[in-house]
Amino acid sequence: MRIIIVGAGEVGFHLAERLSQEDQDVVVVEADAERAERTAELLDIMTVVGNGASIPVLEEAGIRNSRILLAVTGQDEVNLISCLAGSRLGVEYTMARISNPDYYAPDSVLSRERLGIDLMISPEREAARETFQLLQSAAATDIANFADGRVQLVGLVVREGAPVAGKSLARLGVELKEYHYVLAAIVRGRETIIPTGSSTIQAGDHIYVLSPTNEVPSIPPLAGYEPFELKRVMIAGGSAEGLFLAQLLEEHAVECTILDRDRRRCLELAEALPRSLVLHADATDLELLDMEGVSGIDGYVAATGNDETNLLSSLLAKSAGARKVVALIEKFEYLPLVPRVGLDAAVSPRMSAVNAILRYIRRGRVTTVATLKGIDAEAIEFTVGEGSAIANRLIAELSFPKGAVIGTILRGDTIVIPRGPDVVLPGDEVIVFALPEAIPEVEKFFG
């Protein structure tokens, strides 16, 4: 299956890297010759230099023999025209990265439905939604939703003295048998471990746990965290992500203060956010943060639009006593720095866009895909077909790849935490956590 990716920026490069690892036929179209050359060298894929909105360029990339077109440049109009051209040339699925909220309006003449585009993705909106979820837990570093929100994958760091620290999974299975969860992965240093029963959890481990959403609040105390309730949030920066997040907070009756150093932007924010406090201020001014009560505030989000400013502002807020600090980070290479410098969590608008796209382009019967920050693994939700190799088989009998684990089985309204004697049935939705090299083997079970 040929996939054309228009744009070799952070989003396009990351998509190309993931898909090429799975032996997909990927062609990248990039207007910048140096960037295109670098992409071809690093990923060993075909690249075409040119404007992705140009039909001759798309023809050169093999558009007529392609099933999927992903237009993910930083220019909305290029992405729209590229998808429009692709759909007219017979591409089965077209997806566009779109930031301008005007294109999402139901009455827009350039709406997704009127243009015939299968998916429009707003990185800013996706990031705001992810940030809002992270703010609701003092422990969570990552949150991904599955099964229409009935199951969550939560990442958190195990604290010293936590009830689970120093214990093997086999022992915890006995001690915590009333809990319904699966430990999907352990990140220790720079190593990602898909655990077995003999694996031991250590203080400082970054663990990823799958659990029914209504039972997720019971997990943080096991890792050493106190109960948490979100009442007050401060947002540093009136970026699009900051605005969307503030609107979500208002909808959920959470007290919100938003800071921005641009006076004109403050006026725009004040008009759009009738129930929030908008301040004309510098988010890196520690004295001002103290004066505005950042010490002990439930949540602090750095969303200025500048990664370096966000990191600095987040560190200041954390040192001043904010309980949960989230930094918005655009550059993928900065994401591993977040836990190392002591911040609670990071949200990448670009990674959010990648996650939204990947679910549509996997082989097999894929419902949801989550690519996590700072971890070389993915969580994938499959639907089991009648002819799937995994159907009607005991889990204990499966020769599942070493770098993968079945996390949860969803059977109608029932959520099954899998054990060896369980049987996977046609129609089940199965959530799998896997390292990249194991994904092609995993997909064979569901194809």
C-alpha positions as CSV (number, residue, x, y, z in Angstrom):
1,M,0.0,0.0,0.0
2,R,1.5,3.3,-1.1
3,I,1.1,6.3,1.3
4,I,2.0,9.8,0.2
5,I,3.0,12.2,2.9
6,V,3.0,15.9,1.9
7,G,5.4,17.7,4.2
8,A,8.6,16.5,5.9
9,G,8.5,18.6,9.0
10,E,8.2,17.1,12.5
11,V,4.8,15.5,11.9
12,G,5.6,14.3,8.4
13,F,9.0,12.9,9.3
14,H,7.6,11.1,12.4
15,L,4.8,9.6,10.3
16,A,7.2,8.5,7.6
17,E,9.6,7.0,10.2
18,R,6.8,5.0,11.9
19,L,5.3,3.7,8.6
20,S,8.6,2.9,7.0
21,Q,9.5,0.8,10.0
22,E,6.5,-1.3,9.2
23,D,7.5,-1.8,5.5
24,Q,4.9,0.5,4.1
25,D,5.5,2.0,0.7
26,V,6.0,5.6,1.8
27,V,6.7,8.6,-0.5
28,V,7.4,12.0,1.0
29,V,6.7,15.3,-0.9
30,E,8.7,18.2,0.4
31,A,9.2,21.7,-1.0
32,D,12.5,22.2,0.8
33,A,15.2,20.3,-1.1
34,E,17.6,20.1,1.9
35,R,14.9,18.7,4.1
36,A,13.8,16.2,1.5
37,E,17.4,15.0,1.0
38,R,17.8,14.7,4.8
39,T,14.6,12.7,5.1
40,A,15.6,10.3,2.3
41,E,19.0,9.7,3.9
42,L,17.7,9.1,7.4
43,L,14.7,6.9,6.5
44,D,15.8,5.3,3.2
45,I,12.5,6.2,1.5
46,M,11.5,7.9,-1.8
47,T,11.2,11.7,-1.7
48,V,10.0,14.1,-4.3
49,V,11.0,17.8,-4.1
50,G,8.1,20.2,-4.9
51,N,4.9,21.8,-3.9
52,G,2.4,19.2,-2.5
53,A,-0.5,21.2,-3.9
54,S,0.9,20.8,-7.5
55,I,-0.7,18.0,-9.5
56,P,2.5,17.3,-11.6
57,V,4.4,16.9,-8.4
58,L,1.8,14.6,-7.0
59,E,1.8,12.6,-10.3
60,E,5.6,12.2,-9.9
61,A,5.0,10.8,-6.4
62,G,2.7,8.2,-7.8
63,I,-0.6,9.6,-6.6
64,R,-2.7,7.5,-9.0
65,N,-1.3,4.3,-7.4
66,S,-1.7,5.5,-3.8
67,R,-4.3,4.6,-1.3
68,I,-3.7,7.3,1.3
69,L,-2.6,10.9,1.2
70,L,-1.5,12.6,4.4
71,A,-1.1,16.4,3.9
72,V,0.7,17.6,7.1
73,T,2.6,20.8,6.1
74,G,2.4,23.8,8.3
75,Q,0.2,25.6,5.7
76,D,-3.5,24.8,5.9
77,E,-4.2,25.9,2.3
78,V,-1.5,23.6,0.8
79,N,-2.9,20.7,2.8
80,L,-6.4,21.4,1.7
81,I,-5.5,21.7,-2.0
82,S,-3.3,18.6,-1.8
83,C,-6.1,16.5,-0.4
84,L,-8.6,18.0,-2.9
85,A,-6.3,17.0,-5.7
86,G,-5.7,13.6,-4.2
87,S,-9.4,12.7,-3.9
88,R,-10.0,13.8,-7.5
89,L,-7.2,11.6,-8.7
90,G,-8.6,8.5,-7.0
91,V,-6.9,8.4,-3.6
92,E,-9.1,6.3,-1.2
93,Y,-8.3,8.2,2.0
94,T,-7.2,11.8,2.4
95,M,-6.2,13.5,5.6
96,A,-5.2,17.2,6.2
97,R,-3.5,18.9,9.1
98,I,-5.6,22.1,9.7
99,S,-5.0,24.8,12.3
100,N,-7.4,27.5,11.3
101,P,-10.6,27.1,13.3
102,D,-12.6,28.7,10.5
103,Y,-12.3,25.5,8.5
104,Y,-14.0,23.5,11.2
105,A,-17.1,25.7,11.3
106,P,-20.2,23.6,10.2
107,D,-21.3,26.2,7.7
108,S,-17.9,26.7,6.2
109,V,-17.8,26.4,2.4
110,L,-14.4,24.7,2.8
111,S,-15.5,22.2,5.5
112,R,-14.2,18.6,5.4
113,E,-17.5,17.3,4.1
114,R,-17.8,19.7,1.2
115,L,-14.2,19.2,0.2
116,G,-14.4,15.4,0.4
117,I,-11.6,15.1,2.9
118,D,-11.8,12.1,5.2
119,L,-10.1,13.6,8.2
120,M,-9.1,17.1,9.3
121,I,-6.8,17.2,12.3
122,S,-6.2,20.3,14.5
123,P,-3.0,19.7,16.5
124,E,-3.9,22.6,18.8
125,R,-7.3,21.1,19.7
126,E,-5.9,17.6,20.1
127,A,-3.2,19.0,22.5
128,A,-5.8,21.0,24.5
129,R,-7.9,17.9,25.1
130,E,-4.9,15.8,26.1
131,T,-3.7,18.6,28.5
132,F,-7.1,18.8,30.1
133,Q,-7.0,15.0,30.8
134,L,-3.5,15.2,32.2
135,L,-4.5,18.0,34.6
136,Q,-7.1,15.8,36.2
137,S,-4.5,13.6,37.8
138,A,-1.5,14.6,39.9
139,A,0.4,11.4,38.7
140,A,-0.4,11.0,35.0
141,T,2.4,11.8,32.5
142,D,0.5,10.3,29.6
143,I,-3.2,9.4,29.0
144,A,-4.6,7.7,26.0
145,N,-8.3,6.7,25.6
146,F,-9.6,3.5,24.1
147,A,-13.0,1.9,23.5
148,D,-14.8,5.2,23.3
149,G,-13.2,6.3,26.6
150,R,-14.1,3.2,28.6
151,V,-10.4,2.1,28.9
152,Q,-7.4,4.4,29.6
153,L,-3.7,3.9,29.3
154,V,-2.0,5.9,32.0
155,G,1.7,6.7,32.4
156,L,3.1,7.6,35.8
157,V,6.4,7.5,37.7
158,V,6.7,5.3,40.7
159,R,7.7,7.2,43.9
160,E,10.0,6.1,46.7
161,G,8.1,4.1,49.3
162,A,5.2,3.4,46.9
163,P,3.1,0.2,47.6
164,V,4.2,-1.4,44.3
165,A,7.9,-0.5,44.6
166,G,10.3,-3.4,44.9
167,K,7.6,-6.0,44.0
168,S,7.3,-8.4,41.1
169,L,4.3,-8.5,38.9
170,A,3.5,-12.0,40.0
171,R,3.4,-10.9,43.7
172,L,1.3,-7.8,42.8
173,G,-1.1,-10.1,41.0
174,V,-1.8,-11.8,44.3
175,E,-1.8,-8.8,46.5
176,L,-3.9,-6.6,44.2
177,K,-6.2,-9.2,42.8
178,E,-9.2,-6.9,43.4
179,Y,-7.7,-4.3,41.1
180,H,-8.4,-4.6,37.3
181,Y,-5.3,-3.4,35.5
182,V,-2.5,-4.6,33.2
183,L,1.0,-3.2,33.4
184,A,1.8,-2.7,29.8
185,A,5.4,-1.4,29.9
186,I,8.2,-0.2,32.2
187,V,10.6,2.5,31.1
188,R,13.8,2.3,33.1
189,G,16.4,4.9,32.1
190,R,16.3,4.7,28.3
191,E,15.1,1.1,28.1
192,T,11.5,0.1,27.4
193,I,10.6,-3.2,28.9
194,I,7.5,-5.2,28.1
195,P,7.1,-7.0,31.5
196,T,6.5,-10.6,32.4
197,G,5.4,-12.0,35.7
198,S,9.0,-12.1,37.0
199,S,9.6,-8.4,36.2
200,T,10.0,-6.1,39.3
201,I,8.8,-2.5,39.6
202,Q,11.4,-0.1,41.1
203,A,11.1,3.4,42.5
204,G,11.8,5.8,39.7
205,D,10.3,3.5,37.0
206,H,8.0,5.1,34.5
207,I,5.2,2.6,34.2
208,Y,2.3,2.4,31.7
209,V,-1.0,0.9,33.0
210,L,-4.2,-0.1,31.2
211,S,-7.3,0.0,33.2
212,P,-11.1,0.6,33.0
213,T,-11.5,4.3,33.1
214,N,-13.7,4.3,36.2
215,E,-10.9,2.5,38.1
216,V,-8.0,4.7,36.9
217,P,-8.2,6.9,40.1
218,S,-7.3,3.9,42.2
219,I,-3.9,3.5,40.4
220,P,-2.0,6.7,41.5
221,P,-2.1,5.8,45.2
222,L,-0.4,2.5,44.4
223,A,2.5,4.5,42.8
224,G,2.7,6.7,45.9
225,Y,0.5,9.7,45.0
226,E,-2.1,11.5,47.2
227,P,-5.7,12.1,46.1
228,F,-6.1,15.1,43.7
229,E,-9.0,17.4,42.7
230,L,-8.7,20.0,39.9
231,K,-10.1,23.3,41.0
232,R,-7.7,26.1,39.9
233,V,-5.5,26.2,36.8
234,M,-3.1,28.9,35.5
235,I,-2.2,29.0,31.8
236,A,0.9,30.8,30.7
237,G,0.5,31.9,27.1
238,G,-2.5,32.8,25.0
239,S,-1.7,30.5,22.1
240,A,-4.4,28.6,20.3
241,E,-3.7,25.6,22.6
242,G,-4.0,27.9,25.6
243,L,-7.3,29.3,24.4
244,F,-8.9,25.9,23.6
245,L,-7.7,24.6,27.0
246,A,-9.2,27.6,28.8
247,Q,-12.5,27.0,27.0
248,L,-12.5,23.4,28.2
249,L,-11.8,24.5,31.8
250,E,-14.7,27.0,31.7
251,E,-17.0,24.2,30.4
252,H,-16.1,22.1,33.4
253,A,-16.3,24.9,35.9
254,V,-12.6,25.0,36.7
255,E,-11.3,28.3,37.8
256,C,-8.8,29.6,35.2
257,T,-6.3,32.4,35.0
258,I,-4.5,33.0,31.7
259,L,-1.4,35.1,31.2
260,D,0.0,36.7,28.0
261,R,2.6,39.3,27.3
262,D,0.8,40.7,24.2
263,R,-1.8,43.3,25.2
264,R,-3.8,42.9,22.0
265,R,-4.0,39.1,22.5
266,C,-5.2,39.7,26.1
267,L,-8.1,41.7,24.8
268,E,-9.0,38.9,22.3
269,L,-8.7,36.3,25.1
270,A,-10.9,38.3,27.5
271,E,-13.6,38.5,24.9
272,A,-13.5,34.8,24.2
273,L,-13.2,33.7,27.8
274,P,-16.0,35.4,29.8
275,R,-15.4,33.3,33.0
276,S,-11.6,33.3,33.1
277,L,-9.2,35.9,34.5
278,V,-6.9,37.3,31.7
279,L,-3.7,39.1,32.8
280,H,-1.3,41.1,30.7
281,A,1.9,39.5,32.1
282,D,5.2,37.7,31.4
283,A,5.0,34.0,32.2
284,T,8.7,33.9,33.2
285,D,8.3,36.5,35.9
286,L,8.6,34.5,39.1
287,E,7.6,37.4,41.4
288,L,4.4,37.8,39.4
289,L,3.7,34.1,39.5
290,D,4.0,34.2,43.3
291,M,1.8,37.2,43.5
292,E,-0.9,35.5,41.4
293,G,-0.9,32.4,43.7
294,V,1.0,29.8,41.6
295,S,2.2,28.2,44.9
296,G,-0.2,25.3,45.6
297,I,-2.3,25.9,42.5
298,D,-3.7,22.6,41.2
299,G,-2.5,22.9,37.6
300,Y,-0.1,25.1,35.6
301,V,0.2,24.9,31.9
302,A,3.0,26.6,29.8
303,A,1.5,27.2,26.4
304,T,3.3,30.3,25.0
305,G,4.2,28.9,21.6
306,N,7.9,28.9,22.4
307,D,9.4,25.6,23.7
308,E,12.3,27.2,25.6
309,T,10.0,29.7,27.3
310,N,7.5,26.9,28.2
311,L,10.3,24.8,29.7
312,L,11.6,27.8,31.8
313,S,8.1,28.9,32.8
314,S,7.2,25.3,33.9
315,L,10.4,25.0,36.0
316,L,9.6,28.3,37.7
317,A,6.1,27.2,38.5
318,K,7.2,23.8,39.7
319,S,9.8,25.4,42.0
320,A,7.2,27.8,43.3
321,G,4.9,24.9,44.4
322,A,2.4,24.2,41.6
323,R,1.0,20.7,42.1
324,K,0.8,19.6,38.5
325,V,2.8,21.3,35.7
326,V,2.4,20.6,32.0
327,A,4.5,22.1,29.3
328,L,3.5,22.2,25.6
329,I,6.5,21.2,23.5
330,E,6.6,21.4,19.7
331,K,10.0,19.8,19.1
332,F,10.1,16.1,19.4
333,E,13.7,16.1,20.6
334,Y,12.8,18.1,23.6
335,L,10.2,15.6,24.9
336,P,12.7,13.3,26.6
337,L,14.1,16.3,28.6
338,V,10.8,16.8,30.5
339,P,11.1,14.0,33.1
340,R,14.8,14.6,33.4
341,V,14.4,18.2,34.5
342,G,11.6,17.3,37.0
343,L,8.5,18.4,35.1
344,D,5.3,16.4,35.5
345,A,4.2,16.0,31.9
346,A,4.5,17.4,28.4
347,V,2.0,17.6,25.5
348,S,3.1,17.7,21.9
349,P,0.6,19.2,19.5
350,R,2.5,17.5,16.7
351,M,2.5,14.1,18.4
352,S,-1.2,14.5,19.1
353,A,-1.7,15.0,15.3
354,V,0.4,11.9,14.6
355,N,-1.8,9.8,17.0
356,A,-4.9,11.0,15.3
357,I,-3.6,10.1,11.9
358,L,-2.1,6.7,12.6
359,R,-5.4,5.0,13.5
360,Y,-6.6,5.4,9.9
361,I,-3.6,4.0,8.1
362,R,-2.7,0.7,9.9
363,R,-3.0,-2.6,8.3
364,G,-5.6,-4.9,10.0
365,R,-8.7,-3.9,11.8
366,V,-7.4,-0.9,13.8
367,T,-9.8,1.3,15.9
368,T,-7.3,3.5,17.9
369,V,-3.6,4.0,18.0
370,A,-1.6,5.9,20.6
371,T,2.0,6.9,20.2
372,L,3.4,8.0,23.5
373,K,6.0,10.6,24.4
374,G,9.5,9.5,25.4
375,I,8.8,5.8,24.9
376,D,9.5,3.7,21.9
377,A,6.2,1.8,21.9
378,E,2.6,2.1,20.8
379,A,-0.8,1.1,22.1
380,I,-3.1,-0.2,19.4
381,E,-6.8,-1.2,19.5
382,F,-7.8,-4.0,17.1
383,T,-11.2,-5.4,16.2
384,V,-11.1,-9.2,15.9
385,G,-12.6,-10.5,12.6
386,E,-14.1,-13.9,11.9
387,G,-11.0,-14.9,9.9
388,S,-8.4,-13.4,12.2
389,A,-5.6,-15.7,13.3
390,I,-6.2,-14.8,16.9
391,A,-10.0,-15.6,16.9
392,N,-11.2,-18.5,19.1
393,R,-7.8,-19.2,20.6
394,L,-6.6,-19.3,24.2
395,I,-4.2,-16.5,25.1
396,A,-1.9,-19.0,26.7
397,E,-1.5,-20.8,23.4
398,L,-0.7,-17.7,21.3
399,S,2.9,-17.3,20.2
400,F,2.7,-13.6,20.7
401,P,5.8,-11.5,19.8
402,K,8.3,-10.9,22.7
403,G,8.0,-7.2,22.4
404,A,4.2,-7.1,22.7
405,V,1.5,-7.7,25.3
406,I,-2.3,-8.0,25.2
407,G,-3.6,-5.4,27.6
408,T,-7.3,-5.6,27.6
409,I,-10.2,-7.4,25.8
410,L,-13.5,-5.6,25.3
411,R,-16.5,-7.8,24.7
412,G,-19.6,-5.7,24.3
413,D,-20.0,-3.9,27.6
414,T,-17.6,-6.2,29.4
415,I,-14.0,-5.3,30.0
416,V,-11.8,-8.4,30.3
417,I,-8.4,-8.2,32.0
418,P,-6.7,-11.1,30.0
419,R,-5.3,-14.2,31.6
420,G,-3.9,-17.3,30.1
421,P,-7.2,-19.3,30.0
422,D,-9.2,-16.5,28.3
423,V,-10.3,-17.0,24.7
424,V,-10.3,-14.2,22.2
425,L,-13.6,-14.2,20.2
426,P,-14.6,-12.7,16.9
427,G,-16.0,-9.2,17.5
428,D,-13.8,-8.6,20.5
429,E,-11.8,-5.4,20.7
430,V,-8.2,-6.1,21.8
431,I,-5.8,-3.4,23.0
432,V,-2.1,-4.4,22.4
433,F,1.0,-2.6,23.7
434,A,3.9,-3.2,21.4
435,L,7.4,-2.1,20.5
436,P,7.8,-0.9,16.9
437,E,9.7,-4.0,15.7
438,A,6.9,-6.3,17.0
439,I,4.0,-4.4,15.4
440,P,4.2,-6.2,11.9
441,E,4.0,-9.6,13.7
442,V,1.1,-8.4,15.9
443,E,-0.9,-7.3,12.9
444,K,-0.7,-10.8,11.4
445,F,-2.8,-12.0,14.3
446,F,-5.6,-9.6,13.4
447,G,-5.3,-9.4,9.6
